[in-house]
Amino acid sequence: MLERRYKQEKELLYSLQKDVLSRVDRYQPKSDTEIQKEFNDAKLAVLGFSKSLGSDAVPEALQQYLSGLALSEDMNDKVWGLNKRWNAKLLVESVIWKTLYRGFLKDPFRIYGPSDDYMVTWRELFEEGQDKDFYPTPSELSEQWRIITAKSLDALCHRDSKLSNDVAIGMKRFLEQSLGPIGYQPEQHKDELNHIITSARKLAKTLSTQKARLRLFLPAIGEHYSTKKVYDHKLEPANKYGDELERGEVLFVVAPGLRKWGDGNGCSLGTVKDVIAAKVLISE
């Protein structure tokens, strides 16, 4: 039964891909400003939700539990010692972003359902690699294949919404369970959580279907920050008085950044820039 359903879905996906290829390309790239707005809409939704939870009052007994669910998976005593009430909000933000990242944003196909097979095929077609999260080097062909596959999967999801809705439902349940101990109430926070999921889905779809390679990045702990020079990634201090910091090192990742390859029209894929800075806690 499952094998027959899988075969039917593969055949449908193949026919959809042929249909996408046969159409006249009326593609219009989104500008950096439009992409930044979508990303910032999601950031604001997460920020507002974390504040409404009363996250400045995270009990110390729950700090270690939440740290294990966050992007950096370690908010040590040094980090907490900077400003406990302020950093508790950042911890909750990071937990939410970790869930969005793993559920929708980690790769171009995840929003449409289980994505491992598509990522493996993408890597094998255009570049071999052993790393599970490895992306092929951006090229015109690799990005065409990504876009055609993503659009075909999107069309498939329109015919069977269960494929993508299951991902959203699973993420929502995980967040409800994770944040319950610090004050999440379904009746009170349902609309805010739904807004986060909706914003993230919109962003994920944009990232998967643009001709530019758009990929979230997570800075490493210890990465250098300076107001005078960008090192590995563009960084935004999340510290309470972050505007006053001139240099330091990353202690904790609150929200990912966004990196772009290309000009948006499928050209200049060797050109790389960060269009959204990662939100990080910096050593003071």
N, C-alpha and C positions, 0 to 999 in steps of 0.2 A: 504493500500500500504506500509506504513512505518512499520507496524506490520509484514507484510509478509517478507519484506527485513530483518528486525531484526531477525526473526526466521531463515531465510536462513543463515545469518551470524553466528548465534549461532551454527547451525548444522555444518557449514563448520569449525568453530573453534574446535568443538568437534572431528571431523574427523582428523583435523590436529594434535590435541593433541595425539590422538591414534597413528598416524603415527610417531610422534616424540618419543613416548614411545617405539615403536616397533623397532627402529633403534639401531644399535650397538653404544655405547657411545664412540666416538672418541674425546672427549673433551680434550683440552689442555688449562690449565689456563694461563692467561696473568700475567706476573711478575709485581711486584710493579713498576719496572722501566718503563715497557711498559705503564702501566696505568698512571703513572706520566707524561710520555711524551704526551699522549693524552690530559690529563688535561691541561698541560702547553701550548700545541699548542692552545687550546681554550683561555687560559689566554693571550697569546701573541697576538692573533687575536683581542681580545677585547681591549687590551692596545694600539695597533697600531691604531685601529679605533678611540678610544677616543682622541688620540693625533692629528689625522688628522682632527678632527672636529674643532680644535682650541678651545678646551674646557677650556683652561686657561683663556678664556675671557668670561665666562658665566656671563651675566648681573645679578646684584643683584636681579632684579625684577623676574628673572626666577629661582633663587636658591630655593625658597620655593616650586615652582611647581615641579622641578626635585626631590627635597627631598622626596616628596610624592610618587615618583615612584621608589625610591631606596630600597635596601635591608633592611636598618634600618628605613626608612620612617621618619627620623628626623636628619637633619644635622643642629644643632642649632648654635647660635651665638658663643658659646664657641669653637665649632669645626672650624667654618669659621675663627675665630680669629687667629688660629695657623699659617696658610699660605694660603691666599685666592686663589692665582693663582694655587698653587700646588693642593689644595684640590678640586678645581673645576674639575680637571681631574679625581680625585678619585670619585667624585659624578657621572660623566658620566659613568665611569666604572661600578659603582654600579647599575645604572639604566639598563644598558645592561645585567648585571648578573641577576638582578631580573627578567627580561623578559625571559632569558634562563632557569632560575630555574623554573619559573611557567609554561613555555611552554614545556620543554623537560625533566628536571632533577629532579623534585620534588619527583617523585615516579617511580618505574621500568617500568610502563606500559604507561606512558604519551606520550612517543615518537610515539606510535602507534595509537594515537587518544584519544577520551574521555576515562578516566581511572577510574572514581569513582566506577563503578560497580565491576571492578576487585579488587580494593583495599578493598572494603567492603567484597567481597567474601574471599579474602586472610585473612583478619582479623577474619572473622567469622569461617573459617575453623580451624585456628590455635591458635587464642587467641582473646577474646572479648575485646573491648575497645570503649570508648565514644569519644575520641579525633579524629577529622576528619583526622588528619595527622598521626595517630597512626600506627606503624608498628608492626607486630607480633614479638615476641622474636625469634631470629635466631635459627633454628633447621634444621636437615637434610631434613625432610619432607617439612617444609615451604619453604626452598630454592629450593628444587626439583620442587615444584608446581609453584613457581615464574618463574623458568627457562623454564619449559615446556610451561607455559602460554605465556611468552614473545616470545619464539621461534615460537609458533603457531601464535601469532599475527603478528610477523615479516613476516611469510610465507603468511598470509592473506593480508598484505600490499603489498607484491610483486604481488599478483593477482589483488589488487585494490589499486593502489598507492594514490588515492584520500584521503584515510583514514588518512595517515600520512602527506601527502603534505598539507592538509588543516591547520594542526597545524603550519607548517613552514611558510606558507603564512600569517597566522594570526599574528604570531610573527613578521615577517618582516614588515608588515603594521603598527603594533603597534609601533615598534622602529622608523620607518620613521616619523610617526606623532609626537611621543614624542620628537625626537631629531631635528625635523625641525626648531623649534624656535632658536636653537643654531648653525645652519649652515649646517645641513644635506642636501646634494644635490644628488638626485638620479643618475644623470649622472656621478658625480664625485666619489661617495662613494658606488655605487652598488656592485662592485666586492668585496670590503672589507666586506660589510654586508653579502654577500653570503658566504664568507669564514668563518665568524663567525657562521652562521647557519649550515654550513656543518661540522665544527669542533665540534659543540655542539651535532649534531645528532650522529656523530661517537662515541663520549664519552657516550652519553645516551644509545646507543645500547650495549656498553661494560658493563656499570653498570648494565644493566638489565639481562645480560646473563651469568655473571660469577658465579661460585659456591660459592665464597665468597660473603657475604653481603657487598655491597658498597653503601654508602649513604652520600649525601652532608650534611654538618652541618653549621649552622649559629650561631656564638657565641652571647651571650647575651651582651647588653650594660652594662658596669660595670664589666665585667669578668676580672679577674686579669691576667696580663702578667708579666713574668719574664724570663730573660735569663738563670736563674739557675734552674728553675723548671717549668714543664708543669702542669697547674692547670686542668681546665675542658677540654680544647682543645689545640691543637698545633696552635700557632698564628704567623703570619708574619707581623711585623710593616710596614705600608704603608707610614709612615711619611717621609718627605723629608730627614731627617737625622736619619732614623730609626735604623741604625746600632749602633748609639750611645746610644740608649735607653736601660736601664737595667731592668726597671720595669715600671708599669703603669696600666691603666685600659682601656678597650675598649670603644671608643667614637662613632665609626661608622664602619659598616661592608662594605668593598669594594667588596670582592669576597668570596664565600663560601669555606670551606675546604672539605676534603674527608676522611671519616672514613671507616675502613675495619674490618669485623668480619671473622675470620677463616684463613685457610692457603691457600686458593685458590682451594683446591680439595674437598671442602665440609666437611672438618674435622676441629676440634678445633674452633668451632663457638663461644666458650666462650672467645676466645682471641681477644682483640680489640686493634687497633692502628690507628693513624692518618697518612695517607700516603701523604696527601697534607695539608699544613697549611692554615688556613683562612687568607685572607689579610684584615687587620684591621687598623684603625687609632687609635693610642694610646695616652693617655693623657701625656703631657710633664711636 
